[in-house]
Amino acid sequence: MLSIIDVKDFIEVDRETVIAVQYATGMPREEAHFLARQLLSDETGIVVIHHMFQDLIASGGQSTNHPEVIDVIELRNAYNYFARKYLIPLS
């Protein structure tokens, strides 16, 4: 039987990653989704998204590019999932 995490692993770009990109860049959700897909296509982009998550967590869920605040606990959980799925490349 598949778990929810197993199913999410098959989703190309999960909602939380799109939201992190949206908050980090100030883009509308559709553009953030497109950018997230592009970033996930290579190692450099994956590192960029790791930094987006880390910067948002360090700022307490606030972004100068987005007026709303993200719950830090939810953000950390989303980042933990992202970091498990997309390891930081060692190259």
Secondary structure as UniProt FT lines:
FT   HELIX           4..10
FT   HELIX           15..25
FT   HELIX           29..39
FT   TURN            40..41
FT   HELIX           43..58
FT   TURN            59..61
FT   TURN            64..65
FT   HELIX           72..85
//
